[in-house]
Amino acid sequence: MSPLFVLCEACGSEGRIYVRDLVYEPGCGHPHWGERDTGECPVCHGAGDVEIEAEPIELEDLYRMQGHAD
């Protein structure tokens, strides 16, 4: 097994968690729907990617997975 970095699915690789909410902007007289930042992603800790363990593959393995004949 080898370490491999992949994009964090929990935050969409943003590194932060956003939720849809009513937001108020300075100078605007009414609320509107927007995104509110709830903080750093607890899965990737703000990095946007996570390390996983993966098996290395050879080019021939990739061709076989795609259905190509040898």
C-alpha positions as CSV (number, residue, x, y, z in Angstrom):
1,M,0.0,0.0,0.0
2,S,1.1,3.5,-0.8
3,P,-0.2,6.9,0.4
4,L,-2.2,8.8,-2.1
5,F,-3.8,12.3,-1.8
6,V,-7.4,12.7,-3.1
7,L,-9.8,15.7,-3.0
8,C,-11.9,15.8,0.2
9,E,-15.5,14.9,-0.6
10,A,-16.8,16.3,2.7
11,C,-16.0,19.9,1.7
12,G,-15.7,19.6,-2.0
13,S,-11.9,20.4,-1.7
14,E,-12.7,23.9,-0.3
15,G,-11.1,23.2,3.1
16,R,-14.1,24.9,4.7
17,I,-17.8,23.9,5.2
18,Y,-20.4,26.2,3.8
19,V,-24.2,25.9,4.4
20,R,-27.0,27.6,2.5
21,D,-28.6,30.1,4.8
22,L,-30.3,33.5,4.9
23,V,-27.5,36.1,5.0
24,Y,-27.5,39.8,5.6
25,E,-25.0,42.1,3.9
26,P,-24.1,45.5,5.2
27,G,-26.1,48.2,3.5
28,C,-28.7,45.8,2.1
29,G,-32.2,46.2,3.5
30,H,-33.3,42.6,3.3
31,P,-31.9,39.1,3.8
32,H,-31.2,36.8,0.8
33,W,-30.2,33.2,0.3
34,G,-26.4,32.7,0.3
35,E,-23.7,30.6,1.8
36,R,-22.5,30.9,5.3
37,D,-19.0,29.7,6.3
38,T,-19.3,27.3,9.3
39,G,-15.6,26.8,9.7
40,E,-12.7,24.5,8.8
41,C,-13.6,21.1,7.4
42,P,-13.3,18.5,10.2
43,V,-12.2,15.7,7.7
44,C,-9.3,17.4,5.9
45,H,-8.6,20.1,8.5
46,G,-8.6,22.9,6.0
47,A,-6.2,21.3,3.5
48,G,-8.8,20.4,0.8
49,D,-7.4,16.9,0.3
50,V,-7.0,13.7,2.4
51,E,-4.4,11.0,2.4
52,I,-5.6,7.4,1.7
53,E,-3.9,4.1,1.3
54,A,-4.0,2.7,-2.3
55,E,-2.5,-0.1,-4.2
56,P,-0.2,0.9,-7.1
57,I,-1.3,-0.3,-10.5
58,E,0.5,-0.9,-13.7
59,L,-0.5,0.5,-17.1
60,E,-1.7,-2.9,-18.2
61,D,-4.0,-3.0,-15.1
62,L,-5.5,0.3,-16.2
63,Y,-6.1,-1.0,-19.7
64,R,-7.8,-4.1,-18.3
65,M,-10.1,-2.0,-16.0
66,Q,-11.1,0.1,-19.1
67,G,-12.0,-3.1,-21.0
68,H,-9.2,-3.0,-23.5
69,A,-7.8,-6.2,-24.9
70,D,-4.2,-7.0,-24.1
